Amino acid sequence: MRIVNMHEAKTHLSRLVERAANGEPFIIAKAGKPRVKVVPIDEPRRGKTGRIGFMEGAFKVPDDFDTMMADEIEQMFYGKK
């Protein structure tokens, strides 16, 4: 694995990061001592998870969803009338 000193890393950061992103990780050293390792991050998984609408058609929301059980909820808050 390539080791670069701090000055070289600052001077050529864009180039080094591009190489790391393409699978060539490197280590930045300060005064000859390794300090950090630069590696590419994992790409987010692409697939069926996380898609908007992936459950479309799997269930039906009742037409009265926003008012269903309103009487029971009101009784819980205010007691019997």
C-alpha positions as CSV (number, residue, x, y, z in Angstrom):
1,M,0.0,0.0,0.0
2,R,1.3,3.4,-0.9
3,I,2.4,5.7,1.9
4,V,2.5,9.5,1.3
5,N,3.7,12.2,3.6
6,M,1.4,15.0,4.7
7,H,2.8,17.6,2.3
8,E,2.4,15.3,-0.7
9,A,-1.1,14.5,0.4
10,K,-2.1,18.2,0.7
11,T,-0.5,18.9,-2.7
12,H,-2.0,16.0,-4.6
13,L,-5.2,15.4,-2.6
14,S,-7.6,15.3,-5.5
15,R,-5.5,12.9,-7.5
16,L,-4.9,10.6,-4.4
17,V,-8.6,10.6,-3.5
18,E,-9.5,9.7,-7.1
19,R,-7.1,6.8,-7.0
20,A,-8.4,5.6,-3.7
21,A,-12.0,5.8,-5.0
22,N,-10.8,3.5,-7.9
23,G,-9.6,0.9,-5.4
24,E,-6.0,2.1,-4.6
25,P,-6.1,2.9,-0.8
26,F,-3.2,4.8,0.7
27,I,-1.7,5.8,4.0
28,I,-0.9,9.4,5.0
29,A,2.1,9.7,7.3
30,K,3.3,12.5,9.5
31,A,7.0,12.7,10.3
32,G,7.3,9.2,8.9
33,K,4.7,7.7,11.2
34,P,1.5,6.4,9.6
35,R,-1.5,8.4,10.8
36,V,-4.6,7.6,8.6
37,K,-5.6,5.2,5.9
38,V,-7.7,6.4,3.0
39,V,-10.0,3.8,1.5
40,P,-13.1,4.0,-0.7
41,I,-16.4,4.0,1.0
42,D,-18.9,1.3,0.2
43,E,-21.4,2.2,-2.5
44,P,-25.0,2.1,-1.3
45,R,-26.7,-1.1,-2.3
46,R,-29.0,-0.8,-5.2
47,G,-32.0,-3.1,-5.4
48,K,-35.5,-3.5,-4.5
49,T,-35.1,-2.2,-0.9
50,G,-35.7,1.5,-0.4
51,R,-37.8,2.0,-3.5
52,I,-40.8,4.3,-3.3
53,G,-43.9,2.3,-4.0
54,F,-42.5,-1.1,-3.4
55,M,-45.6,-2.1,-1.3
56,E,-48.1,-0.7,-3.8
57,G,-51.1,-2.9,-4.0
58,A,-50.1,-5.0,-1.0
59,F,-52.8,-3.6,1.3
60,K,-55.8,-1.3,1.2
61,V,-56.2,1.8,3.4
62,P,-59.9,2.1,4.5
63,D,-61.7,5.2,3.3
64,D,-62.5,6.2,6.9
65,F,-58.9,5.8,8.1
66,D,-58.6,9.4,9.4
67,T,-61.9,9.1,11.4
68,M,-62.0,5.5,12.4
69,M,-62.3,4.8,16.1
70,A,-62.8,8.6,16.8
71,D,-65.5,8.0,19.4
72,E,-63.3,5.5,21.3
73,I,-60.4,7.8,21.3
74,E,-62.5,10.8,22.4
75,Q,-63.8,8.6,25.3
76,M,-60.2,7.8,26.3
77,F,-59.4,11.5,26.6
78,Y,-62.6,12.9,28.0
79,G,-64.3,10.0,29.6
80,K,-67.8,8.8,29.1
81,K,-70.4,11.3,28.1
